[in-house]
Amino acid sequence: MSMSLAIPYQDPIDRGQLVEEPGGFRNPRTGFLYTLHDGIPVFLTRGAVEGPNARYQEMYDRFAPFYDFSTWLYAKLKSGAEAARRKTYLDLLEVNNGASFLEVSVGTGANWPYLNPDMDFYGLDLSAGMLARCRRHARRRKLRFQLCQGLAEHLPFPDDAFDSVFHMGGINFFSDPAAALREMLRVAKPGTRLVVADETEQLAADNENKPFAKAFFKNRPRKIVPPADLLPEGMVEVAVREICDGDLYVLSWRKPD
């Protein structure tokens, strides 16, 4: 069920403590109140969503009602099995019983059915529409979960908090992908393996003129390159591989102890 789990929220800008109120979470140093949208905390300030982030936020809100079916259909036509496709990258995660698991750009929570259910699930996304569907799915599965709306470049969580950190789909077109990687690393516990996956340039090029897909890939902000070069120095076990017949890349690394 949705609940207040053990890891507290913090201000995504000054990284200080927040005070929970009936209407949201207040920064006692500035007085700013992060409000709730349909019960989900919104850690965004006026003007914070700009550039490619603004484009894709609007797009995902618009496509949220159709997203699950479209991804299921693509996987079925491509390989015949959505579960096997997702397990290709999810099996790289280290998710033990009782773990605290953060998915950045959680979308509709479509990866969660294929993970260990005995965890605390945390999800952040920029799209309110996607989060609404994620909450519905997580409640149906009776997971322990907590959702919030915000930017991957400014996560509302404390340092060294999560046993597992994962991102799937989105970083290719984030306004600042390097900042997002730094934030994922910051909130992971020392020794954690982090996994980031997204579509390849080949998939984008093959689909940029097709119905539905062209909205995501046509006039994309930049050529897609796995962002290994954007990782801070000193990371260990860094690996990049292509999976799913070249449709996706996976970047994995471990945060040093």
C-alpha positions as CSV (number, residue, x, y, z in Angstrom):
1,M,0.0,0.0,0.0
2,S,1.1,3.6,-0.4
3,M,2.5,4.9,2.8
4,S,5.2,7.0,4.4
5,L,8.3,4.7,4.2
6,A,11.5,5.0,6.1
7,I,13.5,7.3,3.8
8,P,12.4,10.9,4.3
9,Y,12.0,13.6,1.7
10,Q,14.4,16.5,1.6
11,D,14.4,19.8,-0.3
12,P,15.7,19.0,-3.8
13,I,17.3,22.4,-4.1
14,D,19.0,23.1,-0.7
15,R,18.9,19.4,0.4
16,G,17.7,20.4,3.8
17,Q,15.0,18.8,6.0
18,L,11.3,19.3,5.1
19,V,8.4,19.4,7.5
20,E,5.3,17.5,6.5
21,E,2.0,19.4,6.7
22,P,-1.5,18.5,5.6
23,G,-1.0,20.3,2.4
24,G,2.5,19.0,1.5
25,F,6.1,19.5,2.6
26,R,7.4,22.8,3.8
27,N,11.0,24.0,3.8
28,P,11.3,25.7,7.2
29,R,14.3,27.7,6.1
30,T,12.6,29.4,3.1
31,G,8.9,28.9,4.0
32,F,8.3,27.3,0.6
33,L,5.6,24.6,0.5
34,Y,5.9,21.7,-1.9
35,T,2.2,20.9,-2.5
36,L,0.4,17.7,-3.3
37,H,-1.3,16.8,-6.6
38,D,-3.9,14.2,-6.1
39,G,-2.1,13.1,-2.9
40,I,1.3,12.8,-4.5
41,P,4.1,15.3,-3.5
42,V,5.3,17.7,-6.2
43,F,8.9,18.7,-5.8
44,L,8.9,21.3,-8.5
45,T,9.3,25.0,-8.3
46,R,7.9,27.6,-10.8
47,G,10.0,27.5,-14.0
48,A,11.9,24.4,-13.0
49,V,10.7,22.3,-15.9
50,E,12.3,23.7,-19.1
51,G,14.1,22.6,-22.3
52,P,13.7,18.9,-23.3
53,N,12.2,18.1,-19.8
54,A,9.2,20.3,-20.6
55,R,8.7,18.7,-24.0
56,Y,8.7,15.2,-22.6
57,Q,6.7,16.0,-19.5
58,E,3.8,17.2,-21.7
59,M,4.2,14.2,-24.1
60,Y,4.2,11.6,-21.3
61,D,1.2,13.2,-19.7
62,R,-0.7,13.0,-23.0
63,F,0.3,9.4,-23.7
64,A,-0.1,8.0,-20.2
65,P,-3.4,6.3,-20.8
66,F,-2.0,4.4,-23.8
67,Y,1.6,3.8,-22.6
68,D,1.3,0.4,-21.0
69,F,-0.6,-1.1,-24.0
70,S,1.8,0.4,-26.6
71,T,4.9,-0.9,-24.8
72,W,3.3,-4.4,-24.3
73,L,2.4,-4.5,-28.0
74,Y,5.9,-3.4,-29.2
75,A,7.5,-6.1,-27.0
76,K,5.0,-8.8,-28.3
77,L,5.6,-7.9,-31.9
78,K,9.4,-7.6,-31.4
79,S,10.2,-10.6,-29.3
80,G,6.9,-12.2,-28.2
81,A,7.5,-11.7,-24.5
82,E,7.4,-8.5,-22.5
83,A,8.6,-10.2,-19.3
84,A,11.7,-11.7,-20.9
85,R,12.5,-8.3,-22.4
86,R,12.3,-6.5,-19.1
87,K,14.1,-9.2,-17.2
88,T,17.1,-8.7,-19.5
89,Y,18.0,-5.5,-17.7
90,L,16.2,-6.0,-14.3
91,D,18.2,-9.1,-13.6
92,L,21.3,-6.8,-13.2
93,L,19.8,-5.2,-10.1
94,E,20.7,-6.4,-6.6
95,V,17.3,-6.4,-4.9
96,N,17.1,-8.5,-1.7
97,N,14.2,-8.9,0.7
98,G,13.6,-5.7,2.6
99,A,15.7,-3.5,0.2
100,S,15.0,0.1,-0.4
101,F,14.6,0.5,-4.2
102,L,14.4,3.7,-6.1
103,E,13.3,3.9,-9.7
104,V,13.9,7.3,-11.3
105,S,11.5,8.0,-14.1
106,V,9.2,5.2,-12.8
107,G,6.5,5.9,-15.4
108,T,3.5,3.6,-14.9
109,G,5.6,1.2,-12.7
110,A,5.7,-1.3,-15.5
111,N,8.9,-2.8,-14.2
112,W,7.7,-3.4,-10.7
113,P,5.8,-6.7,-11.3
114,Y,9.1,-8.3,-12.4
115,L,10.9,-7.4,-9.2
116,N,11.1,-8.9,-5.7
117,P,7.8,-7.7,-4.1
118,D,9.3,-7.8,-0.6
119,M,10.9,-4.4,-0.9
120,D,10.1,-0.7,-0.2
121,F,9.5,0.8,-3.7
122,Y,10.1,4.5,-4.3
123,G,9.3,6.1,-7.6
124,L,9.9,9.5,-9.0
125,D,8.6,10.8,-12.3
126,L,8.2,14.2,-14.1
127,S,4.7,13.2,-15.4
128,A,1.7,13.4,-13.1
129,G,-0.2,11.2,-15.6
130,M,2.3,8.4,-15.4
131,L,2.4,8.6,-11.6
132,A,-1.3,8.3,-11.3
133,R,-1.2,5.0,-13.3
134,C,1.8,3.8,-11.3
135,R,-0.1,4.3,-8.1
136,R,-3.1,2.4,-9.4
137,H,-0.9,-0.6,-10.4
138,A,1.1,-0.6,-7.2
139,R,-2.0,-0.6,-5.0
140,R,-3.5,-3.5,-7.0
141,R,-0.3,-5.5,-6.4
142,K,-0.3,-4.5,-2.7
143,L,3.3,-3.2,-2.8
144,R,4.9,-1.0,-0.1
145,F,5.5,2.1,-2.2
146,Q,5.9,5.9,-2.2
147,L,5.7,8.2,-5.2
148,C,6.6,11.7,-5.9
149,Q,6.8,14.1,-8.9
150,G,10.1,15.8,-9.5
151,L,13.2,16.1,-11.6
152,A,15.8,13.4,-12.0
153,E,18.4,16.3,-11.9
154,H,17.2,17.3,-8.4
155,L,16.1,14.2,-6.4
156,P,14.2,14.9,-3.1
157,F,16.1,12.3,-1.1
158,P,19.1,12.3,1.3
159,D,22.6,11.1,0.5
160,D,23.4,7.4,0.7
161,A,19.8,6.3,1.2
162,F,18.9,3.5,-1.2
163,D,20.0,-0.1,-1.5
164,S,19.2,-0.1,-5.3
165,V,18.8,2.7,-7.8
166,F,17.5,2.2,-11.3
167,H,16.5,4.2,-14.3
168,M,14.8,3.1,-17.5
169,G,13.9,5.4,-20.4
170,G,14.3,9.1,-20.3
171,I,17.9,10.0,-19.7
172,N,18.6,10.2,-23.4
173,F,16.6,13.4,-23.6
174,F,16.9,14.8,-20.1
175,S,17.8,18.5,-20.0
176,D,20.9,17.6,-18.0
177,P,21.8,13.9,-18.0
178,A,25.1,14.4,-16.2
179,A,23.3,16.0,-13.3
180,A,20.8,13.1,-13.2
181,L,23.6,10.6,-13.0
182,R,25.2,12.5,-10.2
183,E,21.9,12.6,-8.3
184,M,21.3,8.9,-8.7
185,L,24.8,8.2,-7.4
186,R,24.4,10.6,-4.5
187,V,21.3,8.9,-3.1
188,A,22.7,5.4,-3.5
189,K,24.4,3.7,-0.6
190,P,28.1,3.0,-0.9
191,G,28.7,-0.3,-2.7
192,T,25.4,-0.1,-4.5
193,R,25.1,-1.2,-8.2
194,L,23.2,1.3,-10.3
195,V,21.6,0.4,-13.6
196,V,20.5,2.8,-16.3
197,A,18.8,1.7,-19.5
198,D,17.3,3.5,-22.5
199,E,16.7,3.2,-26.2
200,T,19.6,3.1,-28.7
201,E,20.2,5.6,-31.5
202,Q,19.5,2.8,-33.9
203,L,16.0,2.2,-32.5
204,A,15.3,6.0,-32.5
205,A,16.4,6.3,-36.1
206,D,14.4,3.3,-37.2
207,N,11.2,4.7,-35.6
208,E,11.4,8.4,-35.9
209,N,8.9,8.5,-38.7
210,K,6.5,5.9,-37.4
211,P,3.1,6.7,-35.8
212,F,3.2,7.2,-32.1
213,A,7.0,6.7,-31.9
214,K,7.8,9.7,-33.9
215,A,6.5,11.9,-31.1
216,F,9.3,10.7,-29.0
217,F,12.1,10.3,-31.5
218,K,11.5,12.9,-34.3
219,N,13.7,16.0,-33.8
220,R,15.3,14.5,-30.7
221,P,17.5,16.9,-28.7
222,R,20.7,15.1,-29.3
223,K,22.2,11.9,-30.8
224,I,21.8,9.0,-28.4
225,V,25.0,7.8,-26.8
226,P,25.2,5.7,-23.7
227,P,26.2,8.2,-21.0
228,A,29.2,6.3,-19.5
229,D,31.5,9.3,-20.2
230,L,29.2,11.5,-17.9
231,L,29.8,9.3,-14.8
232,P,32.0,10.9,-12.1
233,E,35.5,9.6,-11.8
234,G,36.2,6.7,-9.5
235,M,33.2,4.6,-10.3
236,V,33.9,0.8,-10.4
237,E,32.6,-2.1,-12.5
238,V,31.4,0.3,-15.2
239,A,29.9,-1.7,-18.1
240,V,27.9,-0.8,-21.2
241,R,26.1,-3.4,-23.3
242,E,23.4,-3.5,-26.0
243,I,20.4,-5.8,-25.3
244,C,17.1,-6.7,-26.9
245,D,18.5,-7.0,-30.4
246,G,20.1,-3.6,-30.2
247,D,16.9,-1.8,-29.2
248,L,18.3,-0.9,-25.7
249,Y,21.6,-0.1,-24.0
250,V,22.3,-0.8,-20.4
251,L,24.9,1.2,-18.4
252,S,25.7,-0.3,-15.0
253,W,28.3,0.7,-12.4
254,R,29.0,0.4,-8.7
255,K,29.3,3.2,-6.2
256,P,32.6,2.9,-4.4
257,D,32.5,1.9,-0.7
